[in-house]
Structure formats: C-alpha cells, structure tokens
Amino acid sequence: MRSFEILIAMSAVRKNGGPAVPDNSRLFAIPQEAKELLEPVLGPYNRDPDWFFDNLQFGPTANPWAIACLDREYELAGHIAASREPDAGILFGPYAPVPSPVPPDFVPPVGVLVFMNRKGLKACAGRSALFKAAWNGLRSCAPARNWLVLLDPLDAQWVAEAQLDDRELWLNRKRV
C-alpha cells in the first residue's frame, strides 16, 4: 500500500478575453511514481493515469480529501452502499466506462473509492474491511491536503464472502 499527496486545481476558461471563469472541472497532479504504479492497474480498462482522475465527478464545488485505487475492479457496490454511513461522504466508481444507456439492473464495479473528508472514512473504518484498509493507508495523512492511496489486493476470502449478497444489496438499496 502506498500513499501520495496530490494537488487538485479547479480549471477555468476565459471568454472573449475577459476574466477567467471556473468551469467546474478539476485538474489532478499525480506524482510520477503513482502514475507508474497505476498504469498496470488501469491499462486493462483502457484508462490512462494522466486523464482518469480528471473525469471523476464530485459535484460542482467539492474536492475530495482522498482517493483510494484498488488493484482491480471488484463487485462490491452493494457492500459499500450497505457499509457506509449516509453522510460519510464516501463515493465510488469503476475503472471501465459505464454502459450507455445504463441497464436498470446494472451493478457498477468498484475500482476507485473517493473520500470527501477524513472524518467520514474514520467513522466507517470499523464497518468494512475495505474501509479499514483505506483508513490504514490514510490515517496519518493531513486532513487539509489531498491524497491518493494505492491499496493492496483485497483478501480473496473476504471478497468472496462480501460478494455473496452484493448484487441484492445494491439492487435493494435505498435510493436518495
């Protein structure tokens, strides 16, 4: 497991020579070592570490405290939905593109976890081995900075158990 400080900047555009206006997108500066470690992870999904993070969506004004990348996609969407606190600020996404249109019974795979704040992750660390692994990699990271953690492969037995009812948990979750 490796942690890296990252920089996140809001991008802006100039129109008609006027002042720069934020365009609600972010630019991520990822250390070269992290990019090199992510290339074999993202490669099978036809993703490039230089652009992958720029396409993550968090809302127009929010910046994440930390991003955790798994070693591959896992079928854990239901587990995450059931294990996170509703206001913890924990999001997730796949590495592969989501089908368009999205089928009604689609269960997204999980490749990346986004933690909007340190407090939310800490509160959920005892609820899931996945959150605990992320917390172990991020616990010493400053809350006022932004972080990327590359998690080790998840325990195969734990994953097998968590996946048993994952689809049902996802499809039956409360939609907010």
C-alpha positions as CSV (number, residue, x, y, z in Angstrom):
1,M,0.0,0.0,0.0
2,R,1.3,3.4,-1.0
3,S,0.1,6.9,-0.2
4,F,0.9,10.0,-2.2
5,E,0.0,13.7,-1.8
6,I,-1.8,15.0,-4.8
7,L,-2.8,18.5,-6.0
8,I,-6.3,19.3,-7.2
9,A,-6.9,22.6,-9.0
10,M,-10.2,23.9,-10.4
11,S,-9.8,24.7,-14.1
12,A,-11.1,27.9,-15.6
13,V,-11.7,29.3,-19.0
14,R,-11.5,32.8,-20.5
15,K,-14.3,34.0,-22.7
16,N,-13.9,36.9,-25.0
17,G,-10.7,38.0,-23.4
18,G,-12.5,38.6,-20.1
19,P,-11.6,37.2,-16.6
20,A,-11.1,33.5,-16.0
21,V,-14.4,31.8,-15.1
22,P,-14.3,28.4,-13.3
23,D,-15.7,25.7,-15.5
24,N,-16.5,23.2,-12.7
25,S,-13.8,20.7,-13.7
26,R,-10.7,19.7,-11.8
27,L,-7.2,19.1,-12.8
28,F,-5.2,16.5,-10.8
29,A,-1.5,16.5,-10.4
30,I,-0.5,12.9,-9.6
31,P,3.2,12.1,-8.8
32,Q,5.0,10.2,-11.5
33,E,5.7,7.2,-9.2
34,A,1.9,6.9,-8.6
35,K,1.2,7.1,-12.3
36,E,3.8,4.3,-13.0
37,L,2.2,2.1,-10.3
38,L,-1.3,2.8,-11.7
39,E,-0.5,2.0,-15.4
40,P,-0.8,-1.8,-15.0
41,V,-4.0,-1.3,-12.9
42,L,-5.8,1.0,-15.3
43,G,-4.3,-0.5,-18.5
44,P,-6.8,-3.4,-18.8
45,Y,-9.6,-0.9,-18.7
46,N,-8.1,1.3,-21.4
47,R,-7.6,4.1,-18.9
48,D,-4.6,6.4,-18.6
49,P,-3.5,7.7,-15.1
50,D,-2.9,11.1,-16.6
51,W,-6.6,11.5,-17.5
52,F,-8.5,9.1,-15.3
53,F,-8.8,11.3,-12.3
54,D,-9.8,14.4,-14.3
55,N,-13.0,12.5,-15.3
56,L,-14.2,11.7,-11.8
57,Q,-17.3,13.6,-10.8
58,F,-17.8,15.0,-7.2
59,G,-20.2,17.9,-7.7
60,P,-19.5,21.4,-8.8
61,T,-17.7,22.8,-5.7
62,A,-16.5,19.8,-3.7
63,N,-12.9,18.4,-3.7
64,P,-12.2,15.0,-2.2
65,W,-9.8,14.6,0.7
66,A,-8.5,11.3,-0.6
67,I,-8.9,8.8,-3.4
68,A,-8.2,5.1,-3.0
69,C,-7.4,3.0,-6.0
70,L,-8.0,-0.8,-5.8
71,D,-5.7,-3.2,-7.7
72,R,-8.6,-4.1,-10.0
73,E,-12.4,-3.7,-10.2
74,Y,-14.4,-5.7,-7.6
75,E,-18.1,-6.5,-7.3
76,L,-18.6,-4.6,-4.1
77,A,-21.1,-1.8,-4.8
78,G,-23.8,-3.3,-2.6
79,H,-21.3,-3.9,0.2
80,I,-20.2,-0.2,0.0
81,A,-23.7,1.1,-0.1
82,A,-24.7,-1.0,2.9
83,S,-21.5,-0.3,4.9
84,R,-21.0,3.5,4.6
85,E,-22.8,6.0,6.8
86,P,-25.3,8.1,4.8
87,D,-23.4,11.3,5.4
88,A,-19.9,9.9,5.4
89,G,-19.0,11.4,2.0
90,I,-17.8,8.1,0.6
91,L,-18.3,7.7,-3.2
92,F,-17.0,5.0,-5.6
93,G,-16.7,4.4,-9.3
94,P,-15.5,1.8,-11.8
95,Y,-12.4,1.9,-13.9
96,A,-14.2,0.7,-17.0
97,P,-16.7,3.0,-18.7
98,V,-20.3,2.7,-17.6
99,P,-22.6,1.3,-20.4
100,S,-24.8,3.9,-22.1
101,P,-27.7,3.7,-21.6
102,V,-27.3,2.2,-18.2
103,P,-29.4,-1.0,-17.9
104,P,-31.9,-0.9,-15.0
105,D,-30.3,-3.9,-13.3
106,F,-26.7,-2.6,-13.7
107,V,-24.5,-3.0,-10.7
108,P,-21.3,-0.9,-11.1
109,P,-18.0,-2.5,-10.3
110,V,-15.7,-0.7,-7.9
111,G,-12.2,0.3,-8.8
112,V,-11.9,3.7,-7.1
113,L,-13.1,5.0,-3.7
114,V,-13.4,8.7,-3.0
115,F,-13.4,10.1,0.5
116,M,-14.7,13.6,0.7
117,N,-13.4,14.0,4.2
118,R,-11.2,12.2,6.7
119,K,-13.9,12.2,9.4
120,G,-16.3,10.1,7.2
121,L,-13.7,7.5,6.4
122,K,-12.6,7.2,10.0
123,A,-16.3,6.8,11.1
124,C,-16.8,3.9,8.6
125,A,-13.4,2.1,9.1
126,G,-14.9,-0.3,11.6
127,R,-17.8,-1.2,9.3
128,S,-15.9,-2.8,6.5
129,A,-12.5,-4.4,5.8
130,L,-12.4,-2.3,2.6
131,F,-12.8,1.0,4.6
132,K,-10.4,-0.3,7.2
133,A,-7.7,-0.9,4.5
134,A,-8.2,2.6,3.1
135,W,-8.1,4.1,6.6
136,N,-4.9,2.2,7.4
137,G,-3.3,3.8,4.3
138,L,-4.6,7.3,5.0
139,R,-4.8,7.6,8.8
140,S,-1.6,9.6,9.1
141,C,-2.4,11.9,6.1
142,A,-3.2,15.5,6.9
143,P,-6.9,16.5,6.7
144,A,-6.1,19.8,4.9
145,R,-4.3,18.2,2.0
146,N,-5.4,15.8,-0.8
147,W,-4.2,12.2,-1.1
148,L,-4.1,9.2,-3.3
149,V,-3.7,5.7,-1.8
150,L,-3.0,2.6,-3.8
151,L,-4.5,-0.3,-1.9
152,D,-3.0,-3.8,-1.8
153,P,-5.1,-6.6,-3.3
154,L,-8.1,-7.4,-1.1
155,D,-8.3,-10.6,0.9
156,A,-9.8,-13.2,-1.5
157,Q,-11.8,-14.9,1.2
158,W,-13.3,-11.7,2.4
159,V,-14.1,-10.6,-1.1
160,A,-15.8,-13.9,-1.8
161,E,-18.0,-13.6,1.3
162,A,-18.8,-9.9,0.6
163,Q,-19.8,-10.7,-3.0
164,L,-22.3,-13.4,-2.0
165,D,-25.2,-10.9,-1.5
166,D,-23.6,-7.8,-3.1
167,R,-25.9,-7.7,-6.2
168,E,-29.0,-8.0,-4.0
169,L,-27.7,-5.3,-1.6
170,W,-27.1,-2.9,-4.5
171,L,-30.4,-3.5,-6.2
172,N,-32.4,-3.2,-3.0
173,R,-30.6,-0.2,-1.6
174,K,-32.5,3.0,-0.6
175,R,-32.1,5.5,-3.4
176,V,-31.6,9.0,-2.2
